[in-house]
């Protein structure tokens, strides 16, 4: 499996499905109005966690993909996908509405994208729905999502093998967010592993402590 980061909460995952076919899956493509450049990519599946311009630009993805933007359980092209309801704020959605947490099972691994999660902590029901996680995509920039302390707590709730931070301050991004360094300091991993494109398999997952992987923006 190969994971590419394009900024904000926009990731591309290339993985083999149950029939050994390479499938492209995209999380939360953004609009250029946020200041970042859009890549030209095609994909078979697009997951949209909520209807905000920095997360809902399905039109940017080529290839007539299958789009999922609601909670529920899906099997698309041999990949298992679960959408779990959550809130964009810590006031039961009264400030910024709701989001969808996506859980993916592919290549014998479990991926979880937390979207613009704003809850200070996950409920017991959400933790149970999410279950075991190998790779967690976690917002860390605060302001519109959980802050570094809340992100650290939620990581401890989920206990993933790997954490890939997202939704933090970037050059040219015109949304004011906290810097990634605050989260790395909070987690005690100020010199994490950095990758341009991250390749991972069940054999390469860490066995004990949760590790942080920082992806460069492609």
Backbone as CSV, one residue per row, in Angstrom:
resi,resn,N_x,N_y,N_z,CA_x,CA_y,CA_z,C_x,C_y,C_z
1,UNK,0.844,-1.187,0.000,0.000,0.000,0.000,0.886,1.245,0.000
2,UNK,0.465,2.231,-0.785,1.202,3.493,-0.840,0.252,4.636,-0.512
3,UNK,0.689,5.534,0.380,-0.124,6.658,0.831,0.559,7.961,0.448
4,UNK,-0.204,8.865,-0.178,0.307,10.172,-0.595,-0.542,11.257,0.044
5,UNK,0.111,12.333,0.496,-0.560,13.450,1.175,-0.505,14.683,0.287
6,UNK,-1.664,15.342,0.103,-1.729,16.540,-0.728,-2.036,17.802,0.078
7,UNK,-2.097,17.678,1.392,-2.380,18.818,2.247,-3.772,18.752,2.842
8,UNK,-3.956,19.509,3.942,-5.207,19.540,4.694,-5.582,18.109,5.106
9,UNK,-6.682,17.545,4.640,-7.054,16.161,4.990,-7.141,15.272,3.753
10,UNK,-6.496,15.716,2.682,-6.566,15.074,1.366,-5.439,14.043,1.227
11,UNK,-5.829,12.777,1.180,-4.884,11.674,1.000,-5.319,10.805,-0.171
12,UNK,-4.333,10.206,-0.809,-4.574,9.174,-1.821,-3.953,7.875,-1.336
13,UNK,-4.714,6.797,-1.399,-4.229,5.477,-1.026,-4.312,4.574,-2.251
14,UNK,-3.209,3.955,-2.590,-3.169,2.956,-3.650,-2.945,1.604,-2.991
15,UNK,-3.911,0.692,-3.163,-3.830,-0.587,-2.464,-4.380,-1.711,-3.323
16,UNK,-3.974,-2.931,-3.011,-4.476,-4.117,-3.697,-5.746,-4.607,-3.009
17,UNK,-6.795,-4.856,-3.797,-8.026,-5.359,-3.202,-7.990,-6.882,-3.078
18,UNK,-9.130,-7.468,-2.728,-9.196,-8.908,-2.506,-8.926,-9.717,-3.772
19,UNK,-9.025,-9.084,-4.937,-8.751,-9.761,-6.204,-7.392,-9.375,-6.771
20,UNK,-6.555,-8.768,-5.920,-5.195,-8.357,-6.278,-5.163,-7.269,-7.356
21,UNK,-6.238,-6.508,-7.439,-6.289,-5.363,-8.341,-5.868,-4.105,-7.580
22,UNK,-5.119,-3.229,-8.234,-4.733,-1.975,-7.598,-5.896,-0.993,-7.671
23,UNK,-6.328,-0.529,-6.509,-7.469,0.380,-6.407,-7.001,1.707,-5.802
24,UNK,-7.435,2.798,-6.413,-7.149,4.118,-5.877,-8.298,4.604,-5.014
25,UNK,-7.963,5.101,-3.844,-8.972,5.596,-2.908,-8.523,6.958,-2.395
26,UNK,-9.435,7.924,-2.398,-9.090,9.300,-2.019,-9.964,9.758,-0.851
27,UNK,-9.328,10.415,0.124,-10.047,11.043,1.226,-10.070,12.560,1.044
28,UNK,-11.211,13.174,1.175,-11.400,14.620,1.371,-10.591,15.541,0.443
29,UNK,-10.777,15.461,-0.873,-10.109,16.421,-1.763,-10.633,17.831,-1.535
30,UNK,-9.724,18.802,-1.562,-10.107,20.185,-1.248,-10.294,21.020,-2.505
31,UNK,-10.838,22.219,-2.333,-10.962,23.204,-3.402,-9.752,24.130,-3.387
32,UNK,-9.395,24.664,-4.555,-8.222,25.548,-4.645,-8.425,26.837,-3.867
33,UNK,-9.646,27.151,-3.470,-9.882,28.393,-2.744,-9.182,28.423,-1.386
34,UNK,-8.710,27.277,-0.882,-8.002,27.297,0.402,-6.523,27.644,0.235
35,UNK,-6.076,27.814,-1.020,-4.716,28.272,-1.264,-3.728,27.209,-1.696
36,UNK,-4.076,25.943,-1.576,-3.176,24.853,-1.949,-3.432,24.409,-3.387
37,UNK,-2.421,23.822,-4.000,-2.545,23.357,-5.381,-3.195,21.981,-5.433
38,UNK,-4.067,21.806,-6.419,-4.733,20.524,-6.601,-3.930,19.621,-7.534
39,UNK,-3.732,18.369,-7.161,-3.082,17.432,-8.080,-4.074,16.946,-9.127
40,UNK,-3.567,16.443,-10.242,-4.419,15.804,-11.238,-4.288,14.296,-11.048
41,UNK,-5.277,13.709,-10.395,-5.229,12.275,-10.140,-6.589,11.654,-10.461
42,UNK,-6.560,10.368,-10.774,-7.795,9.617,-10.960,-7.886,8.580,-9.853
43,UNK,-9.105,8.164,-9.553,-9.302,7.219,-8.460,-10.602,6.466,-8.677
44,UNK,-10.696,5.285,-8.079,-11.926,4.496,-8.183,-12.931,4.834,-7.075
45,UNK,-12.410,5.321,-5.924,-13.270,5.596,-4.773,-12.897,6.944,-4.174
46,UNK,-13.911,7.756,-3.854,-13.693,9.031,-3.164,-14.559,9.068,-1.912
47,UNK,-13.938,9.380,-0.781,-14.640,9.488,0.493,-14.689,10.952,0.908
48,UNK,-15.890,11.459,1.132,-16.090,12.858,1.528,-16.674,12.879,2.936
49,UNK,-15.932,13.429,3.882,-16.347,13.350,5.281,-17.408,14.380,5.651
50,UNK,-17.437,15.509,4.934,-18.474,16.514,5.186,-18.436,17.556,4.072
51,UNK,-19.469,18.378,4.035,-19.680,19.257,2.888,-19.096,20.654,3.117
52,UNK,-17.781,20.726,3.359,-17.059,21.994,3.448,-16.044,22.050,2.308
53,UNK,-15.746,23.241,1.768,-14.907,23.350,0.569,-13.514,22.744,0.686
54,UNK,-12.994,22.641,1.905,-11.661,22.046,2.047,-11.724,20.528,2.208
55,UNK,-12.904,19.928,1.936,-13.061,18.475,2.101,-13.983,17.827,1.077
56,UNK,-14.626,18.578,0.196,-15.729,17.990,-0.581,-15.583,18.109,-2.098
57,UNK,-14.373,18.338,-2.599,-14.215,18.618,-4.025,-14.065,17.333,-4.846
58,UNK,-15.110,16.531,-4.897,-15.063,15.276,-5.650,-14.835,15.509,-7.139
59,UNK,-15.247,16.667,-7.640,-15.092,16.966,-9.064,-13.632,17.057,-9.483
60,UNK,-12.739,17.238,-8.528,-11.320,17.342,-8.852,-10.694,15.984,-9.179
61,UNK,-11.389,14.906,-8.863,-10.841,13.564,-9.055,-11.337,12.981,-10.369
62,UNK,-10.417,12.593,-11.215,-10.734,12.038,-12.522,-11.105,10.554,-12.396
63,UNK,-11.735,10.039,-13.442,-11.969,8.601,-13.512,-13.340,8.123,-13.104
64,UNK,-14.302,9.002,-12.951,-15.677,8.616,-12.605,-15.722,7.732,-11.355
65,UNK,-15.199,8.220,-10.227,-15.110,7.386,-9.025,-16.460,7.152,-8.354
66,UNK,-16.503,6.103,-7.531,-17.637,5.840,-6.657,-17.485,6.744,-5.437
67,UNK,-18.498,7.555,-5.133,-18.400,8.551,-4.064,-19.213,8.101,-2.850
68,UNK,-18.571,8.163,-1.681,-19.255,7.860,-0.424,-19.188,9.093,0.465
69,UNK,-20.345,9.560,0.925,-20.381,10.738,1.781,-21.379,10.596,2.930
70,UNK,-21.778,9.369,3.199,-22.719,9.103,4.277,-22.222,7.975,5.168
71,UNK,-22.728,7.959,6.403,-22.391,6.872,7.316,-22.991,5.564,6.823
72,UNK,-22.412,4.462,7.263,-22.904,3.150,6.858,-21.763,2.223,6.515
73,UNK,-22.106,1.011,6.101,-21.104,0.022,5.717,-21.195,-0.249,4.217
74,UNK,-20.026,-0.302,3.582,-19.960,-0.459,2.132,-18.871,-1.477,1.786
75,UNK,-19.055,-2.134,0.666,-17.975,-2.899,0.039,-17.902,-2.441,-1.401
76,UNK,-16.803,-1.794,-1.745,-16.627,-1.235,-3.080,-15.329,-1.773,-3.669
77,UNK,-15.440,-2.453,-4.798,-14.278,-2.992,-5.499,-13.368,-3.804,-4.573
78,UNK,-13.998,-4.599,-3.710,-13.243,-5.491,-2.841,-12.647,-4.827,-1.617
79,UNK,-13.035,-3.597,-1.318,-12.524,-2.878,-0.146,-13.687,-2.615,0.812
80,UNK,-13.488,-2.938,2.085,-14.505,-2.718,3.102,-14.381,-1.303,3.667
81,UNK,-15.487,-0.585,3.704,-15.505,0.810,4.140,-16.642,1.001,5.137
82,UNK,-16.330,1.641,6.250,-17.359,1.953,7.248,-17.333,3.449,7.527
83,UNK,-18.502,4.095,7.473,-18.633,5.495,7.830,-19.303,5.631,9.183
84,UNK,-18.640,6.329,10.106,-19.104,6.432,11.491,-19.429,7.896,11.794
85,UNK,-20.635,8.227,12.241,-20.990,9.622,12.519,-20.193,10.205,13.681
86,UNK,-19.829,11.479,13.546,-19.114,12.198,14.604,-19.442,13.679,14.468
87,UNK,-18.898,14.503,15.375,-19.205,15.927,15.368,-17.976,16.761,15.021
88,UNK,-18.227,17.875,14.330,-17.196,18.808,13.890,-16.794,19.762,15.022
89,UNK,-17.486,19.696,16.144,-17.183,20.575,17.275,-17.423,19.789,18.559
90,UNK,-17.222,20.448,19.686,-17.408,19.782,20.964,-18.753,20.138,21.593
91,UNK,-19.699,20.579,20.744,-21.030,20.976,21.219,-22.121,20.188,20.498
92,UNK,-21.838,18.912,20.228,-22.802,18.023,19.567,-23.251,18.566,18.209
93,UNK,-22.323,19.231,17.509,-22.597,19.711,16.161,-23.308,21.041,16.079
94,UNK,-23.567,21.693,17.214,-24.314,22.950,17.206,-23.531,24.086,16.540
95,UNK,-22.193,24.018,16.532,-21.371,25.089,15.965,-21.017,24.838,14.496
96,UNK,-20.568,23.626,14.179,-20.076,23.356,12.821,-20.668,22.105,12.186
97,UNK,-21.634,21.492,12.834,-22.297,20.345,12.224,-21.608,19.018,12.481
98,UNK,-21.843,18.079,11.604,-21.344,16.720,11.782,-20.324,16.360,10.706
99,UNK,-19.597,15.280,10.956,-18.619,14.742,10.008,-18.749,13.214,10.012
100,UNK,-18.071,12.593,9.068,-18.026,11.133,9.008,-16.582,10.675,9.211
101,UNK,-16.375,9.815,10.188,-15.099,9.113,10.354,-15.140,7.900,9.432
102,UNK,-14.092,7.701,8.632,-14.059,6.554,7.728,-13.048,5.514,8.190
103,UNK,-13.509,4.271,8.232,-12.654,3.121,8.554,-12.556,2.252,7.300
104,UNK,-11.324,1.917,6.917,-11.068,1.152,5.692,-10.336,-0.134,6.056
105,UNK,-10.728,-1.235,5.426,-9.998,-2.493,5.590,-9.542,-2.970,4.224
106,UNK,-8.220,-3.062,4.059,-7.643,-3.463,2.777,-6.220,-3.959,3.015
107,UNK,-5.795,-4.924,2.230,-4.451,-5.502,2.332,-4.133,-6.005,3.740
108,UNK,-5.150,-6.474,4.448,-4.916,-6.993,5.789,-4.630,-5.927,6.821
109,UNK,-4.918,-4.653,6.495,-4.691,-3.547,7.430,-5.961,-2.725,7.593
110,UNK,-6.010,-2.006,8.698,-7.167,-1.166,9.021,-6.720,0.285,9.108
111,UNK,-7.338,1.135,8.266,-7.037,2.565,8.228,-8.238,3.337,8.755
112,UNK,-7.968,4.443,9.458,-9.046,5.266,9.980,-8.724,6.737,9.751
113,UNK,-9.640,7.440,9.086,-9.507,8.875,8.784,-10.518,9.613,9.657
114,UNK,-10.016,10.459,10.571,-10.870,11.105,11.566,-11.568,12.362,11.071
115,UNK,-11.322,12.758,9.815,-12.008,13.921,9.269,-11.704,15.164,10.111
116,UNK,-12.637,16.111,10.124,-12.506,17.323,10.935,-13.110,17.097,12.322
117,UNK,-12.683,16.057,12.970,-13.225,15.734,14.282,-13.027,16.902,15.246
118,UNK,-14.115,17.300,15.918,-14.030,18.393,16.881,-14.350,17.969,18.298
119,UNK,-14.717,16.715,18.486,-15.024,16.212,19.820,-13.756,16.136,20.667
120,UNK,-13.839,16.549,21.934,-12.669,16.478,22.811,-12.256,15.042,23.074
121,UNK,-13.214,14.135,22.982,-12.914,12.713,23.078,-13.986,11.924,22.349
122,UNK,-13.639,10.720,21.967,-14.598,9.835,21.317,-15.503,9.197,22.361
123,UNK,-16.737,8.911,21.970,-17.626,8.178,22.863,-17.224,6.703,22.886
124,UNK,-17.700,5.989,23.889,-17.419,4.550,23.955,-17.952,3.846,22.715
125,UNK,-19.102,4.291,22.232,-19.698,3.673,21.044,-18.833,3.905,19.807
126,UNK,-18.281,5.119,19.680,-17.416,5.411,18.537,-16.129,4.590,18.600
127,UNK,-15.556,4.489,19.776,-14.334,3.687,19.936,-14.595,2.238,19.540
128,UNK,-15.744,1.715,19.953,-16.100,0.335,19.606,-16.320,0.189,18.101
129,UNK,-16.986,1.171,17.485,-17.223,1.136,16.040,-15.906,1.195,15.259
130,UNK,-14.995,2.023,15.730,-13.697,2.154,15.048,-12.881,0.883,15.202
131,UNK,-12.837,0.326,16.400,-12.110,-0.915,16.632,-10.611,-0.773,16.476
132,UNK,-9.963,-1.846,16.084,-8.506,-1.843,15.920,-8.110,-1.004,14.709
133,UNK,-7.023,-0.257,14.850,-6.544,0.610,13.766,-5.035,0.450,13.610
134,UNK,-4.614,0.246,12.365,-3.177,0.202,12.073,-2.637,1.574,11.706
135,UNK,-3.373,2.306,10.863,-2.934,3.633,10.409,-4.058,4.631,10.689
136,UNK,-3.751,5.643,11.499,-4.731,6.657,11.871,-4.355,7.997,11.260
137,UNK,-5.260,8.574,10.463,-5.103,9.925,9.935,-5.803,10.870,10.908
138,UNK,-5.041,11.731,11.575,-5.580,12.488,12.704,-5.374,13.990,12.543
139,UNK,-6.444,14.804,12.655,-6.281,16.256,12.610,-5.589,16.749,13.879
140,UNK,-4.690,17.728,13.729,-3.920,18.185,14.896,-3.814,19.700,14.973
141,UNK,-4.425,20.425,14.027,-4.214,21.862,13.913,-5.111,22.737,14.756
142,UNK,-6.052,22.139,15.504,-6.928,22.942,16.349,-7.807,23.894,15.546
143,UNK,-8.315,24.930,16.197,-9.165,25.986,15.631,-10.507,25.410,15.165
144,UNK,-10.482,24.609,14.090,-11.712,24.023,13.549,-11.844,22.537,13.890
145,UNK,-10.825,21.981,14.510,-10.832,20.559,14.872,-10.234,20.428,16.272
146,UNK,-9.980,19.190,16.667,-9.323,18.942,17.947,-7.939,19.590,17.972
147,UNK,-7.512,20.028,19.167,-6.186,20.608,19.321,-5.192,19.506,19.681
148,UNK,-3.953,19.883,19.959,-2.907,18.867,20.152,-3.170,17.988,21.377
149,UNK,-3.655,18.582,22.470,-3.926,17.782,23.667,-5.082,16.819,23.428
150,UNK,-6.110,17.307,22.761,-7.251,16.440,22.455,-6.850,15.348,21.474
151,UNK,-6.034,15.702,20.484,-5.564,14.701,19.517,-4.747,13.622,20.219
152,UNK,-3.889,14.029,21.144,-3.098,13.065,21.903,-3.994,12.119,22.693
153,UNK,-5.044,12.675,23.295,-5.979,11.846,24.068,-6.714,10.863,23.158
154,UNK,-7.142,11.331,21.996,-7.885,10.452,21.082,-6.983,9.365,20.512
155,UNK,-5.722,9.695,20.270,-4.766,8.658,19.866,-4.676,7.581,20.949
156,UNK,-4.666,8.000,22.217,-4.602,7.024,23.316,-5.888,6.204,23.408
157,UNK,-7.020,6.780,23.003,-8.274,6.027,22.992,-8.261,4.930,21.922
158,UNK,-7.706,5.260,20.758,-7.728,4.335,19.621,-6.551,3.360,19.654
159,UNK,-5.390,3.832,20.119,-4.162,3.031,20.187,-3.767,2.449,18.827
160,UNK,-3.593,3.298,17.807,-3.185,2.795,16.483,-1.708,2.409,16.473
161,UNK,-1.313,1.696,15.447,0.099,1.352,15.281,0.871,2.549,14.727
162,UNK,0.232,3.284,13.801,0.855,4.454,13.182,-0.121,5.624,13.201
163,UNK,0.401,6.842,13.370,-0.397,8.063,13.255,0.197,8.932,12.151
164,UNK,-0.643,9.359,11.218,-0.243,10.323,10.192,-1.009,11.617,10.476
165,UNK,-0.324,12.674,10.930,-1.017,13.940,11.225,-1.537,14.609,9.957
166,UNK,-2.620,15.378,10.120,-3.218,16.118,9.003,-3.900,17.371,9.544
167,UNK,-4.362,18.212,8.629,-5.148,19.401,8.991,-4.367,20.298,9.956
168,UNK,-3.184,20.733,9.499,-2.354,21.644,10.280,-1.800,22.721,9.354
169,UNK,-1.116,23.698,9.914,-0.620,24.839,9.156,0.377,24.415,8.075
170,UNK,0.166,24.945,6.858,1.046,24.681,5.730,1.318,25.980,4.981
171,UNK,2.469,26.082,4.315,2.713,27.254,3.462,1.614,27.375,2.407
172,UNK,1.141,28.579,2.175,0.106,28.919,1.184,-1.317,28.585,1.635
173,UNK,-1.478,27.760,2.663,-2.820,27.477,3.168,-3.384,28.736,3.802
174,UNK,-4.551,29.186,3.348,-5.113,30.433,3.870,-6.109,30.214,5.003
175,UNK,-6.067,29.027,5.587,-6.833,28.737,6.803,-5.845,28.724,7.964
176,UNK,-6.096,29.509,8.987,-5.155,29.628,10.097,-5.293,28.443,11.049
177,UNK,-4.250,27.624,11.103,-4.225,26.451,11.966,-2.919,26.418,12.758
178,UNK,-2.872,25.580,13.785,-1.636,25.414,14.557,-0.595,24.651,13.743
179,UNK,0.656,24.841,14.108,1.753,24.162,13.424,1.872,22.708,13.875
180,UNK,2.384,21.883,12.996,2.565,20.461,13.281,3.471,20.230,14.485
181,UNK,4.471,21.078,14.645,5.446,20.900,15.722,4.826,20.812,17.104
182,UNK,3.712,21.492,17.321,3.047,21.449,18.628,2.569,20.032,18.948
183,UNK,2.023,19.363,17.943,1.552,17.996,18.150,2.722,17.043,18.372
184,UNK,3.774,17.201,17.589,4.934,16.323,17.736,5.548,16.463,19.124
185,UNK,5.613,17.691,19.625,6.128,17.926,20.978,5.221,17.289,22.018
186,UNK,3.899,17.451,21.853,2.926,16.857,22.773,3.082,15.338,22.833
187,UNK,3.386,14.736,21.697,3.512,13.283,21.612,4.902,12.783,21.973
188,UNK,5.845,13.720,22.199,7.213,13.319,22.534,7.962,12.707,21.370
189,UNK,7.552,13.066,20.140,8.220,12.548,18.933,8.566,13.718,18.019
190,UNK,9.497,14.551,18.476,9.838,15.764,17.742,10.702,15.507,16.513
191,UNK,11.214,14.291,16.368,11.955,13.910,15.165,11.345,12.640,14.588
192,UNK,10.145,12.757,14.052,9.447,11.561,13.535,10.011,11.118,12.198
193,UNK,9.600,9.937,11.769,9.931,9.454,10.430,9.208,10.315,9.406
194,UNK,9.940,10.787,8.380,9.340,11.629,7.345,9.431,10.919,6.009
195,UNK,8.353,10.996,5.246,8.286,10.305,3.965,7.645,11.191,2.910
196,UNK,8.045,10.989,1.637,7.383,11.658,0.514,6.126,10.889,0.127
197,UNK,6.308,9.615,-0.121,5.200,8.684,-0.328,5.453,7.523,0.615
198,UNK,4.461,7.167,1.399,4.665,6.191,2.459,4.146,4.828,2.039
199,UNK,5.044,3.856,2.019,4.667,2.486,1.706,4.600,1.683,3.001
200,UNK,3.492,0.956,3.169,3.294,0.207,4.407,2.626,-1.127,4.094
201,UNK,2.972,-2.136,4.873,2.370,-3.457,4.765,2.246,-4.019,6.176
202,UNK,1.481,-5.096,6.350,1.376,-5.677,7.694,2.734,-6.019,8.302
203,UNK,3.685,-6.408,7.472,5.001,-6.794,7.976,5.826,-5.606,8.474
204,UNK,5.539,-4.405,7.970,6.347,-3.241,8.338,5.712,-2.399,9.453
205,UNK,4.537,-2.786,9.923,3.899,-2.046,11.005,4.690,-2.219,12.299
206,UNK,4.789,-1.177,13.128,5.479,-1.316,14.416,4.739,-2.300,15.319
207,UNK,5.486,-3.005,16.147,4.892,-4.053,16.976,4.412,-3.548,18.329
208,UNK,5.030,-2.466,18.840,4.703,-2.043,20.199,4.198,-0.605,20.251
209,UNK,5.095,0.363,20.381,4.680,1.750,20.558,4.042,2.323,19.290
210,UNK,3.139,3.293,19.493,2.560,4.030,18.372,3.610,4.953,17.777
211,UNK,3.846,4.851,16.488,4.806,5.705,15.796,4.076,6.772,14.977
212,UNK,4.735,7.913,14.803,4.187,8.991,13.981,4.961,9.058,12.663
213,UNK,4.220,9.142,11.580,4.797,9.315,10.245,4.347,10.675,9.708
214,UNK,5.293,11.524,9.356,4.970,12.830,8.763,5.176,12.728,7.260
215,UNK,4.091,12.971,6.505,4.177,12.937,5.055,4.381,14.334,4.492
216,UNK,5.327,14.467,3.591,5.518,15.723,2.879,4.355,15.924,1.916
217,UNK,4.015,17.164,1.655,2.920,17.454,0.730,3.398,17.260,-0.690
218,UNK,2.685,16.442,-1.445,3.047,16.173,-2.843,2.421,17.212,-3.780
